[in-house]
Amino acid sequence: MTVMLAAGCRTPFTATGGSLAGWHPVDLSAAVMNEVIRRGGIDAESVDEVWVGCAEPVGAQGANLARAAVLSAGWPEHIGGVVVEAAETSGSAALHGAVAAIESGSVGAVVVVGVSVASIVAPGASALGRAYGRPWGDGPAARVAEFGGLLPPPRAAEATAGLLGIDRAQQDRATTRSLENRRAASTTGLVPVLTHPGTRFNAVRATLVTSDEHRGLNDDPADLPPLFVADGTVTSYSFAPPVDGAAALLLTRGDPTRATADRHTAAADAPARHAAGRRPAAAEAPAGHPAAADAPARRTADRRTADRHAADRHTAGGDANGRGAAADGLGLAELVGTGRAAANPLDAAGGVEAALAKALSQTGADPSDITRWEITETTAAGFLSVCHRLGIDPMSANPDGGTLGVGHAGAAEELRLSVDGVSASAGGDWVAAISAGTTGSAATLWRLLA
């Protein structure tokens, strides 16, 4: 069964304590959820499930953030939500879980969200509840004790880079390139959002945020001291700070051959199909109302019709105004491969070679077929280590810059790789979105349709 990327979008990524600091993670997730279905041209009742990737599902991001976001977005109450936490690969794990659900035939349309509002829930928050015990206990720690014990991800990236001969100068050059390219890039998948009324910065209240908040260039990064150890190579320059942001993808089942052939003609009559397919959400009827009594039967009877309209709109990529995903800068894409793997917990590359091999094995392709590489850059050391392991020229990866140019938005960053990578690609291109860290790695492969 084919899984299609019908639409994608993301918020700007902004520094902690900055323009998006007042947004609650649930509300920020709901905002991108509503925008992604608008771009995909479907109504909320056509969505079967919402999957959310979140590396820190505690506090404001806990208690099933996905379900809370469904309700906050005003979507029908029958839509369920799933939260996935897989550390550095939380966004990819949620995406891959949604893909599996579609491929199983149990659902037809899924919205996948990645979110991190570090201003409210700081990185590492889920491991700070010492009263409940250490999350890794003594077992994993004892497993690598003789090799120096468990290390924080940035420190592990530094150690991995050292073993691969990646020095500080290389890391600084990679960071500078990322910063410069990110500043020069234009992002068509970005959704302008208002600074939330709850922000504590009154001077910028209700200001429209239309771009990422880029990090500053350092005149001479060689002057900065090492961040972790005296003879280390990672500095504050080559380390991506946490930022706030959310991203969303709309996945549907579909036929890429039909989608390619019918895309332009179907988009022309999308408004009529959209209007015909609309109906009041049964969940909106209050208890005791006559409409509520027959809601289950009506949902069953109407689902085939709604699914047919949804499938037509997915194929067309059109919304109620005949403006489809392509009009928003995101070309229709087919998901062609996914893979996840892990490695020694001291290895910051997380078995990325195995993850990519699994994804490629589903396609019959090889790395030379990939035209655009999007790779996470929590640290320049980690990014360069992944490139080394995959045999990729770092100068060819992340052509529009990466995480180091803005900051790391957790699971939202993983989905950004796909949103930005696909939106900047053309028909026939292959896009690889790669994330990796000490707890594992993930690879997602997209093929742009003509």
The 8 nearest C-alpha neighbors of each residue, nearest first, counted from 0:
[[1, 102, 2, 252, 253, 101, 104, 103],
 [0, 2, 253, 252, 254, 3, 333, 102],
 [3, 1, 252, 334, 251, 333, 253, 0],
 [4, 2, 333, 251, 250, 5, 332, 334],
 [3, 5, 250, 332, 6, 249, 333, 331],
 [4, 6, 249, 39, 313, 3, 250, 331],
 [7, 5, 39, 249, 324, 4, 248, 38],
 [8, 6, 248, 418, 247, 35, 249, 188],
 [7, 9, 188, 247, 189, 246, 35, 418],
 [10, 8, 246, 189, 190, 245, 247, 188],
 [9, 11, 190, 245, 189, 244, 12, 246],
 [10, 12, 211, 210, 13, 244, 189, 9],
 [13, 11, 211, 244, 243, 242, 10, 212],
 [14, 12, 212, 243, 242, 211, 17, 11],
 [15, 13, 242, 17, 16, 243, 212, 12],
 [16, 14, 118, 242, 17, 117, 243, 20],
 [15, 17, 20, 118, 14, 18, 19, 21],
 [18, 16, 14, 15, 20, 19, 13, 200],
 [17, 19, 194, 20, 13, 16, 208, 14],
 [20, 18, 21, 194, 22, 17, 13, 243],
 [19, 21, 16, 17, 118, 22, 18, 198],
 [198, 22, 20, 197, 195, 19, 23, 199],
 [23, 21, 195, 19, 20, 27, 24, 26],
 [22, 24, 26, 25, 27, 21, 59, 116],
 [25, 23, 27, 26, 116, 28, 60, 22],
 [26, 24, 68, 28, 23, 27, 64, 29],
 [25, 27, 29, 23, 28, 24, 30, 71],
 [28, 26, 24, 30, 29, 25, 22, 23],
 [27, 29, 25, 26, 30, 31, 24, 68],
 [28, 30, 72, 26, 32, 68, 27, 31],
 [31, 29, 27, 28, 32, 33, 26, 34],
 [30, 32, 34, 33, 28, 29, 247, 35],
 [33, 31, 29, 35, 30, 34, 28, 247],
 [32, 34, 30, 31, 36, 35, 29, 37],
 [33, 35, 31, 37, 32, 36, 38, 30],
 [34, 36, 38, 32, 37, 33, 7, 6],
 [35, 37, 39, 38, 41, 33, 34, 40],
 [38, 36, 34, 40, 35, 39, 33, 318],
 [37, 39, 35, 36, 324, 40, 6, 323],
 [38, 40, 36, 6, 37, 5, 41, 316],
 [318, 41, 39, 37, 317, 38, 36, 312],
 [42, 40, 36, 39, 309, 37, 45, 43],
 [43, 41, 44, 45, 36, 40, 277, 46],
 [42, 44, 45, 46, 74, 41, 36, 75],
 [45, 43, 46, 42, 75, 280, 74, 47],
 [44, 46, 43, 42, 47, 305, 309, 41],
 [47, 45, 108, 44, 43, 109, 48, 110],
 [46, 48, 108, 109, 106, 78, 45, 107],
 [49, 47, 109, 79, 78, 46, 80, 50],
 [48, 50, 80, 110, 109, 111, 65, 81],
 [49, 51, 111, 81, 93, 80, 82, 112],
 [52, 50, 112, 82, 65, 113, 111, 93],
 [51, 53, 90, 113, 89, 83, 93, 410],
 [52, 54, 84, 55, 410, 89, 56, 114],
 [53, 55, 86, 84, 89, 56, 410, 85],
 [54, 56, 53, 125, 57, 124, 122, 60],
 [57, 55, 61, 60, 53, 54, 125, 58],
 [58, 56, 61, 60, 55, 125, 59, 124],
 [57, 59, 61, 60, 120, 56, 62, 119],
 [58, 60, 61, 57, 24, 120, 23, 119],
 [61, 59, 56, 57, 58, 64, 24, 55],
 [60, 62, 57, 56, 58, 63, 59, 64],
 [61, 63, 64, 60, 57, 56, 58, 59],
 [64, 62, 65, 61, 66, 82, 67, 81],
 [63, 65, 67, 66, 60, 61, 62, 68],
 [66, 64, 80, 68, 63, 67, 51, 81],
 [65, 67, 80, 69, 68, 64, 63, 79],
 [66, 68, 64, 70, 65, 69, 71, 25],
 [67, 69, 71, 25, 29, 65, 66, 70],
 [70, 68, 66, 72, 67, 74, 71, 65],
 [69, 71, 73, 67, 72, 68, 74, 66],
 [70, 72, 68, 73, 69, 67, 29, 26],
 [73, 71, 29, 69, 70, 74, 68, 33],
 [74, 72, 70, 71, 69, 75, 76, 29],
 [73, 75, 72, 69, 43, 70, 76, 44],
 [76, 74, 282, 77, 280, 78, 44, 73],
 [75, 77, 282, 78, 74, 70, 69, 79],
 [76, 78, 75, 79, 282, 74, 47, 44],
 [79, 77, 76, 48, 47, 75, 80, 69],
 [80, 78, 48, 66, 77, 49, 81, 47],
 [79, 81, 66, 65, 49, 50, 48, 82],
 [80, 82, 50, 65, 51, 49, 83, 63],
 [83, 81, 51, 52, 65, 50, 63, 84],
 [84, 82, 52, 93, 89, 51, 53, 85],
 [85, 83, 89, 54, 53, 86, 52, 82],
 [84, 86, 89, 88, 87, 54, 83, 92],
 [85, 87, 54, 89, 88, 84, 438, 55],
 [88, 86, 436, 89, 85, 435, 54, 438],
 [87, 89, 91, 85, 86, 90, 92, 434],
 [90, 88, 85, 52, 84, 92, 86, 410],
 [91, 89, 410, 52, 93, 113, 413, 92],
 [90, 92, 94, 88, 93, 89, 95, 413],
 [91, 93, 89, 95, 94, 90, 88, 96],
 [94, 92, 52, 96, 90, 91, 95, 83],
 [95, 93, 91, 97, 92, 96, 111, 98],
 [94, 96, 98, 92, 97, 93, 91, 99],
 [97, 95, 93, 99, 98, 94, 92, 100],
 [96, 98, 100, 94, 95, 99, 93, 101],
 [97, 99, 95, 101, 96, 100, 102, 94],
 [100, 98, 102, 96, 97, 101, 103, 95],
 [99, 101, 97, 103, 98, 102, 105, 106],
 [102, 100, 106, 98, 104, 103, 99, 107],
 [101, 103, 99, 104, 0, 100, 98, 2],
 [104, 102, 100, 101, 105, 99, 106, 0],
 [103, 105, 101, 102, 106, 100, 107, 0],
 [104, 106, 103, 100, 101, 107, 102, 47],
 [107, 105, 101, 104, 47, 108, 100, 109],
 [106, 108, 252, 251, 101, 47, 109, 104],
 [109, 107, 251, 46, 47, 250, 106, 252],
 [110, 108, 48, 250, 46, 49, 47, 249],
 [109, 111, 249, 49, 248, 250, 50, 112],
 [110, 112, 50, 248, 247, 51, 49, 94],
 [113, 111, 247, 51, 246, 52, 50, 114],
 [112, 114, 411, 410, 52, 246, 90, 245],
 [115, 113, 245, 411, 410, 53, 244, 112],
 [114, 116, 408, 409, 243, 244, 117, 411],
 [117, 115, 243, 118, 119, 24, 120, 244],
 [116, 118, 121, 120, 119, 243, 115, 242],
 [117, 119, 15, 116, 20, 16, 120, 121],
 [120, 118, 117, 116, 121, 59, 20, 23],
 [121, 119, 117, 118, 116, 124, 122, 58],
 [120, 122, 117, 124, 123, 119, 118, 116],
 [123, 121, 124, 117, 120, 55, 241, 125],
 [122, 124, 126, 125, 121, 127, 55, 120],
 [125, 123, 127, 126, 121, 122, 120, 55],
 [124, 126, 123, 55, 127, 57, 128, 56],
 [127, 125, 124, 123, 128, 134, 133, 129],
 [126, 128, 124, 129, 125, 123, 133, 130],
 [129, 127, 130, 126, 131, 125, 132, 124],
 [128, 130, 132, 131, 127, 133, 126, 134],
 [131, 129, 128, 132, 133, 127, 126, 134],
 [132, 130, 129, 128, 133, 134, 127, 126],
 [133, 131, 129, 130, 134, 128, 136, 135],
 [132, 134, 136, 135, 129, 126, 131, 128],
 [135, 133, 136, 126, 132, 131, 125, 129],
 [136, 134, 133, 139, 137, 140, 138, 132],
 [137, 135, 133, 134, 138, 139, 140, 132],
 [136, 138, 140, 141, 139, 135, 133, 142],
 [137, 139, 141, 140, 136, 142, 135, 143],
 [140, 138, 142, 141, 137, 135, 136, 143],
 [139, 141, 137, 142, 138, 143, 149, 144],
 [142, 140, 144, 138, 143, 139, 137, 148],
 [141, 143, 139, 140, 144, 138, 145, 148],
 [144, 142, 148, 146, 141, 145, 140, 149],
 [145, 143, 148, 141, 146, 147, 142, 140],
 [144, 146, 143, 147, 148, 142, 141, 140],
 [145, 147, 143, 144, 148, 345, 149, 142],
 [148, 146, 144, 145, 143, 149, 150, 345],
 [149, 147, 144, 143, 146, 140, 150, 145],
 [148, 150, 140, 345, 143, 147, 151, 344],
 [149, 151, 155, 154, 152, 148, 345, 153],
 [150, 152, 154, 153, 155, 149, 437, 156],
 [151, 153, 155, 154, 437, 156, 150, 436],
 [154, 152, 156, 155, 151, 157, 378, 377],
 [153, 155, 157, 151, 156, 152, 150, 158],
 [156, 154, 152, 158, 157, 153, 150, 347],
 [157, 155, 381, 347, 153, 159, 154, 158],
 [156, 158, 154, 160, 155, 159, 380, 233],
 [157, 159, 155, 161, 156, 160, 154, 162],
 [160, 158, 156, 162, 161, 157, 346, 155],
 [159, 161, 165, 163, 157, 162, 158, 380],
 [162, 160, 164, 158, 163, 159, 165, 157],
 [161, 163, 159, 160, 164, 158, 165, 157],
 [162, 164, 160, 161, 165, 159, 384, 387],
 [163, 165, 161, 162, 166, 160, 159, 384],
 [166, 164, 160, 163, 161, 169, 167, 380],
 [167, 165, 169, 168, 164, 170, 232, 161],
 [166, 168, 232, 170, 169, 171, 233, 165],
 [167, 169, 171, 170, 166, 172, 221, 165],
 [170, 168, 172, 167, 171, 166, 173, 165],
 [169, 171, 167, 379, 173, 168, 172, 380],
 [170, 172, 174, 168, 173, 169, 237, 167],
 [173, 171, 175, 169, 174, 170, 176, 168],
 [172, 174, 170, 176, 171, 175, 169, 177],
 [173, 175, 171, 177, 172, 176, 237, 403],
 [176, 174, 172, 178, 177, 173, 179, 171],
 [175, 177, 173, 179, 174, 178, 180, 172],
 [178, 176, 400, 174, 180, 404, 175, 401],
 [179, 177, 404, 175, 181, 176, 180, 174],
 [178, 180, 176, 182, 181, 177, 175, 183],
 [181, 179, 400, 399, 183, 177, 182, 178],
 [180, 182, 400, 184, 399, 178, 183, 179],
 [181, 183, 179, 180, 184, 178, 213, 404],
 [182, 184, 180, 181, 179, 185, 399, 400],
 [185, 183, 181, 399, 182, 180, 186, 400],
 [184, 186, 187, 183, 399, 182, 181, 423],
 [187, 185, 188, 189, 184, 419, 422, 423],
 [186, 188, 328, 189, 327, 185, 422, 329],
 [189, 187, 8, 186, 328, 418, 9, 422],
 [188, 190, 9, 187, 10, 8, 186, 11],
 [189, 191, 10, 9, 192, 8, 188, 11],
 [192, 190, 209, 208, 207, 10, 189, 11],
 [193, 191, 208, 207, 190, 194, 10, 209],
 [194, 192, 207, 205, 206, 208, 195, 191],
 [193, 195, 205, 206, 18, 19, 204, 207],
 [194, 196, 197, 21, 22, 198, 193, 19],
 [197, 195, 198, 204, 205, 194, 21, 22],
 [196, 198, 21, 195, 199, 22, 204, 194],
 [199, 21, 197, 200, 196, 195, 20, 204],
 [198, 200, 201, 197, 21, 20, 204, 196],
 [201, 199, 198, 202, 203, 204, 18, 17],
 [200, 202, 204, 203, 199, 198, 196, 205],
 [203, 201, 200, 204, 206, 199, 205, 198],
 [204, 202, 206, 201, 200, 205, 194, 18],
 [203, 205, 201, 206, 194, 202, 196, 200],
 [206, 204, 194, 193, 203, 207, 196, 195],
 [207, 205, 203, 204, 193, 194, 208, 192],
 [206, 208, 193, 192, 209, 205, 194, 191],
 [209, 207, 192, 191, 193, 210, 206, 194],
 [210, 208, 191, 207, 11, 192, 211, 190],
 [211, 209, 11, 208, 212, 191, 12, 189],
 [210, 212, 11, 12, 213, 13, 405, 209],
 [213, 211, 13, 405, 12, 210, 214, 14],
 [214, 212, 405, 211, 404, 215, 182, 178],
 [213, 215, 405, 404, 212, 216, 178, 406],
 [216, 214, 217, 213, 178, 404, 405, 236],
 [215, 217, 218, 214, 178, 175, 179, 236],
 [216, 218, 219, 220, 215, 236, 175, 221],
 [219, 217, 220, 216, 221, 222, 215, 175],
 [218, 220, 221, 217, 222, 223, 216, 171],
 [221, 219, 222, 223, 217, 218, 236, 171],
 [220, 222, 219, 223, 168, 224, 171, 167],
 [223, 221, 220, 219, 224, 218, 217, 225],
 [224, 222, 221, 220, 234, 225, 235, 236],
 [223, 225, 234, 226, 222, 229, 221, 235],
 [226, 224, 234, 231, 233, 227, 232, 229],
 [225, 227, 234, 233, 235, 224, 228, 231],
 [226, 228, 225, 231, 154, 229, 233, 234],
 [229, 227, 231, 230, 225, 226, 232, 233],
 [228, 230, 231, 225, 227, 224, 226, 232],
 [229, 231, 228, 232, 225, 227, 224, 233],
 [232, 230, 228, 225, 229, 233, 227, 226],
 [231, 233, 167, 225, 234, 157, 166, 230],
 [234, 232, 225, 226, 237, 231, 157, 238],
 [235, 233, 226, 225, 236, 237, 238, 224],
 [234, 236, 238, 237, 226, 233, 223, 239],
 [235, 237, 234, 238, 220, 174, 171, 217],
 [238, 236, 379, 234, 378, 235, 174, 233],
 [237, 239, 378, 235, 236, 377, 234, 240],
 [240, 238, 406, 403, 377, 407, 378, 402],
 [239, 241, 406, 407, 238, 242, 377, 14],
 [242, 240, 407, 406, 408, 117, 239, 15],
 [243, 241, 14, 408, 15, 13, 406, 407],
 [244, 242, 116, 13, 117, 12, 408, 115],
 [243, 245, 12, 115, 408, 10, 114, 116],
 [246, 244, 114, 411, 113, 10, 9, 28],
 [245, 247, 9, 411, 113, 112, 8, 414],
 [248, 246, 112, 111, 8, 7, 31, 9],
 [247, 249, 7, 111, 110, 6, 250, 112],
 [250, 248, 110, 6, 5, 109, 4, 7],
 [249, 251, 4, 109, 3, 108, 5, 110],
 [252, 250, 108, 3, 107, 2, 253, 109],
 [251, 253, 2, 107, 1, 3, 101, 108],
 [254, 252, 1, 3, 2, 255, 251, 314],
 [253, 255, 257, 256, 258, 1, 252, 314],
 [256, 254, 258, 257, 259, 253, 333, 1],
 [257, 255, 259, 258, 254, 260, 261, 448],
 [256, 258, 260, 254, 259, 255, 261, 314],
 [259, 257, 255, 314, 261, 256, 262, 260],
 [258, 260, 256, 257, 262, 261, 255, 449],
 [259, 261, 257, 258, 262, 256, 263, 264],
 [262, 260, 258, 264, 265, 259, 263, 257],
 [263, 261, 315, 258, 265, 259, 264, 260],
 [262, 264, 266, 265, 261, 267, 315, 260],
 [265, 263, 267, 266, 261, 262, 268, 315],
 [266, 264, 315, 267, 262, 263, 261, 268],
 [265, 267, 315, 269, 317, 263, 264, 268],
 [266, 268, 265, 264, 269, 321, 263, 270],
 [267, 269, 270, 266, 271, 265, 272, 321],
 [268, 270, 266, 272, 321, 271, 267, 317],
 [271, 269, 319, 273, 272, 268, 321, 320],
 [272, 270, 274, 273, 269, 268, 275, 319],
 [273, 271, 275, 269, 274, 270, 276, 308],
 [272, 274, 270, 276, 271, 275, 319, 269],
 [273, 275, 271, 277, 276, 272, 270, 319],
 [276, 274, 272, 273, 277, 271, 308, 278],
 [275, 277, 273, 274, 308, 305, 272, 278],
 [278, 276, 274, 275, 273, 279, 42, 305],
 [277, 279, 280, 276, 275, 281, 274, 44],
 [280, 278, 281, 277, 283, 282, 284, 44],
 [279, 281, 282, 283, 75, 278, 44, 284],
 [282, 280, 283, 294, 284, 279, 291, 290],
 [281, 283, 75, 280, 76, 284, 77, 291],
 [282, 284, 281, 280, 285, 75, 279, 76],
 [283, 285, 291, 282, 281, 290, 288, 286],
 [286, 284, 288, 287, 283, 291, 282, 290],
 [287, 285, 288, 291, 284, 292, 289, 290],
 [288, 286, 285, 289, 291, 292, 290, 284],
 [287, 289, 291, 290, 286, 285, 284, 292],
 [290, 288, 292, 291, 287, 293, 284, 286],
 [291, 289, 288, 292, 293, 294, 284, 281],
 [290, 292, 294, 288, 289, 284, 293, 286],
 [293, 291, 289, 290, 294, 288, 287, 295],
 [292, 294, 296, 291, 295, 290, 297, 289],
 [293, 295, 291, 297, 281, 296, 292, 298],
 [296, 294, 298, 297, 293, 299, 292, 281],
 [297, 295, 299, 298, 293, 294, 300, 301],
 [296, 298, 300, 294, 299, 295, 301, 293],
 [299, 297, 295, 301, 296, 300, 302, 294],
 [298, 300, 296, 297, 302, 301, 295, 303],
 [301, 299, 297, 298, 302, 296, 303, 304],
 [300, 302, 298, 304, 303, 299, 297, 305],
 [303, 301, 305, 299, 304, 298, 300, 306],
 [302, 304, 306, 305, 301, 307, 300, 299],
 [305, 303, 307, 301, 302, 306, 308, 276],
 [306, 304, 302, 308, 307, 303, 276, 309],
 [305, 307, 309, 303, 304, 308, 302, 310],
 [306, 308, 310, 304, 309, 305, 303, 311],
 [309, 307, 311, 305, 310, 306, 276, 312],
 [308, 310, 306, 312, 307, 311, 313, 305],
 [309, 311, 313, 307, 312, 308, 306, 314],
 [312, 310, 308, 314, 309, 313, 315, 307],
 [311, 313, 315, 309, 314, 310, 316, 317],
 [314, 312, 310, 316, 311, 315, 5, 309],
 [315, 313, 258, 311, 312, 316, 310, 262],
 [316, 314, 262, 266, 312, 265, 317, 313],
 [315, 317, 323, 313, 324, 314, 312, 39],
 [323, 318, 316, 321, 322, 40, 266, 315],
 [40, 319, 317, 321, 322, 320, 323, 39],
 [318, 320, 270, 321, 273, 40, 269, 317],
 [321, 319, 322, 318, 270, 317, 269, 323],
 [322, 320, 317, 318, 269, 319, 270, 266],
 [321, 323, 317, 320, 318, 326, 324, 319],
 [317, 324, 322, 316, 326, 325, 318, 38],
 [323, 325, 327, 329, 38, 326, 316, 6],
 [324, 326, 330, 329, 328, 327, 323, 331],
 [327, 325, 323, 324, 328, 322, 329, 330],
 [326, 328, 324, 325, 329, 187, 188, 323],
 [327, 329, 325, 187, 422, 326, 188, 330],
 [330, 328, 422, 325, 324, 327, 421, 188],
 [331, 329, 325, 422, 332, 324, 328, 447],
 [330, 332, 448, 5, 4, 447, 329, 325],
 [333, 331, 447, 4, 446, 448, 3, 445],
 [332, 334, 3, 446, 445, 335, 4, 2],
 [333, 335, 445, 2, 3, 336, 444, 446],
 [334, 336, 444, 445, 333, 362, 446, 361],
 [337, 335, 358, 444, 361, 443, 334, 359],
 [338, 336, 358, 443, 442, 444, 95, 357],
 [337, 339, 354, 358, 357, 442, 441, 355],
 [340, 338, 441, 354, 440, 442, 337, 341],
 [339, 341, 354, 440, 350, 439, 353, 441],
 [342, 340, 439, 350, 349, 440, 438, 343],
 [341, 343, 350, 349, 344, 439, 346, 340],
 [342, 344, 345, 346, 349, 341, 437, 350],
 [345, 343, 437, 346, 342, 438, 149, 349],
 [344, 346, 343, 155, 437, 347, 149, 150],
 [347, 345, 343, 344, 348, 437, 349, 159],
 [346, 348, 437, 436, 156, 349, 155, 159],
 [349, 347, 346, 435, 385, 436, 350, 351],
 [350, 348, 439, 341, 342, 440, 436, 437],
 [351, 349, 342, 341, 352, 353, 340, 348],
 [350, 352, 354, 440, 353, 349, 348, 355],
 [351, 353, 355, 350, 354, 389, 356, 388],
 [352, 354, 356, 351, 355, 350, 340, 357],
 [355, 353, 339, 338, 340, 351, 357, 356],
 [356, 354, 358, 352, 357, 442, 353, 338],
 [355, 357, 353, 359, 358, 354, 360, 352],
 [358, 356, 338, 360, 354, 355, 359, 353],
 [359, 357, 337, 336, 338, 355, 356, 360],
 [358, 360, 356, 362, 361, 357, 364, 355],
 [361, 359, 357, 362, 358, 363, 356, 364],
 [360, 362, 359, 336, 358, 363, 357, 335],
 [361, 363, 364, 359, 360, 335, 336, 358],
 [362, 364, 360, 361, 359, 365, 358, 336],
 [365, 363, 362, 359, 368, 366, 360, 367],
 [364, 366, 367, 368, 359, 363, 369, 362],
 [367, 365, 368, 369, 364, 359, 389, 355],
 [366, 368, 369, 365, 370, 364, 391, 429],
 [369, 367, 366, 365, 370, 364, 429, 428],
 [370, 368, 429, 367, 366, 371, 430, 431],
 [369, 371, 429, 428, 430, 368, 372, 367],
 [372, 370, 430, 369, 431, 429, 373, 396],
 [371, 373, 396, 431, 397, 430, 374, 432],
 [374, 372, 432, 397, 416, 431, 396, 433],
 [375, 373, 433, 434, 432, 372, 376, 397],
 [374, 376, 434, 377, 402, 382, 433, 401],
 [377, 375, 402, 378, 382, 403, 379, 401],
 [376, 378, 239, 375, 238, 407, 402, 403],
 [379, 377, 238, 376, 380, 381, 237, 239],
 [378, 380, 382, 170, 237, 381, 376, 383],
 [381, 379, 378, 383, 160, 382, 156, 157],
 [380, 382, 156, 384, 378, 379, 383, 347],
 [383, 381, 379, 376, 385, 384, 380, 378],
 [382, 384, 386, 380, 385, 381, 379, 387],
 [383, 385, 381, 387, 382, 386, 160, 380],
 [386, 384, 388, 382, 387, 383, 348, 389],
 [387, 385, 391, 383, 389, 384, 388, 390],
 [388, 386, 384, 390, 385, 389, 383, 391],
 [389, 387, 385, 386, 390, 384, 352, 351],
 [390, 388, 386, 391, 387, 352, 385, 351],
 [389, 391, 387, 388, 386, 392, 385, 393],
 [392, 390, 386, 389, 393, 387, 396, 395],
 [391, 393, 394, 395, 386, 390, 396, 387],
 [394, 392, 396, 395, 386, 391, 383, 173],
 [393, 395, 392, 396, 398, 397, 173, 176],
 [394, 396, 393, 392, 398, 397, 391, 372],
 [395, 397, 372, 393, 398, 394, 373, 392],
 [396, 398, 373, 400, 399, 401, 372, 374],
 [399, 397, 400, 396, 395, 180, 394, 371],
 [400, 398, 180, 181, 184, 397, 401, 183],
 [401, 399, 177, 181, 180, 397, 398, 178],
 [402, 400, 403, 177, 404, 397, 376, 181],
 [401, 403, 376, 406, 404, 405, 407, 375],
 [402, 404, 239, 401, 405, 406, 376, 177],
 [405, 403, 178, 177, 402, 181, 401, 214],
 [406, 404, 213, 214, 402, 403, 212, 211],
 [405, 407, 239, 240, 402, 242, 241, 403],
 [406, 408, 241, 242, 402, 409, 239, 240],
 [409, 407, 242, 412, 411, 115, 243, 244],
 [408, 410, 411, 412, 115, 407, 54, 114],
 [409, 411, 90, 113, 413, 412, 89, 53],
 [412, 410, 113, 114, 245, 246, 414, 408],
 [413, 411, 415, 408, 410, 414, 409, 407],
 [412, 414, 410, 415, 416, 411, 90, 91],
 [413, 415, 416, 411, 417, 412, 246, 90],
 [416, 414, 412, 418, 417, 413, 419, 411],
 [417, 415, 414, 413, 373, 432, 419, 420],
 [416, 418, 420, 415, 414, 419, 421, 432],
 [419, 417, 415, 421, 7, 420, 416, 422],
 [420, 418, 422, 421, 417, 416, 415, 423],
 [421, 419, 417, 423, 422, 418, 416, 430],
 [420, 422, 424, 423, 418, 419, 417, 329],
 [421, 423, 329, 419, 328, 424, 420, 418],
 [424, 422, 421, 420, 419, 425, 329, 328],
 [425, 423, 421, 422, 428, 420, 426, 447],
 [426, 424, 428, 427, 447, 423, 330, 449],
 [427, 425, 449, 447, 448, 428, 424, 330],
 [426, 428, 447, 448, 449, 446, 425, 429],
 [429, 427, 447, 426, 425, 370, 446, 424],
 [428, 430, 446, 369, 370, 445, 371, 447],
 [431, 429, 371, 445, 444, 369, 372, 370],
 [430, 432, 444, 372, 443, 373, 433, 371],
 [433, 431, 373, 443, 416, 442, 417, 374],
 [434, 432, 442, 374, 441, 373, 431, 375],
 [435, 433, 375, 441, 440, 374, 88, 413],
 [436, 434, 440, 348, 349, 439, 441, 87],
 [435, 437, 347, 349, 439, 348, 438, 87],
 [436, 438, 347, 344, 349, 346, 439, 152],
 [439, 437, 436, 344, 349, 341, 86, 87],
 [440, 438, 341, 349, 436, 437, 340, 435],
 [439, 441, 435, 349, 351, 340, 434, 339],
 [440, 442, 339, 434, 354, 338, 433, 88],
 [441, 443, 433, 338, 355, 337, 354, 432],
 [444, 442, 337, 432, 431, 336, 433, 338],
 [443, 445, 431, 336, 335, 430, 334, 337],
 [446, 444, 334, 430, 333, 429, 335, 332],
 [445, 447, 429, 333, 332, 428, 427, 448],
 [448, 446, 332, 426, 427, 428, 331, 429],
 [449, 447, 426, 332, 427, 331, 446, 259],
 [448, 426, 427, 259, 447, 425, 331, 330]]
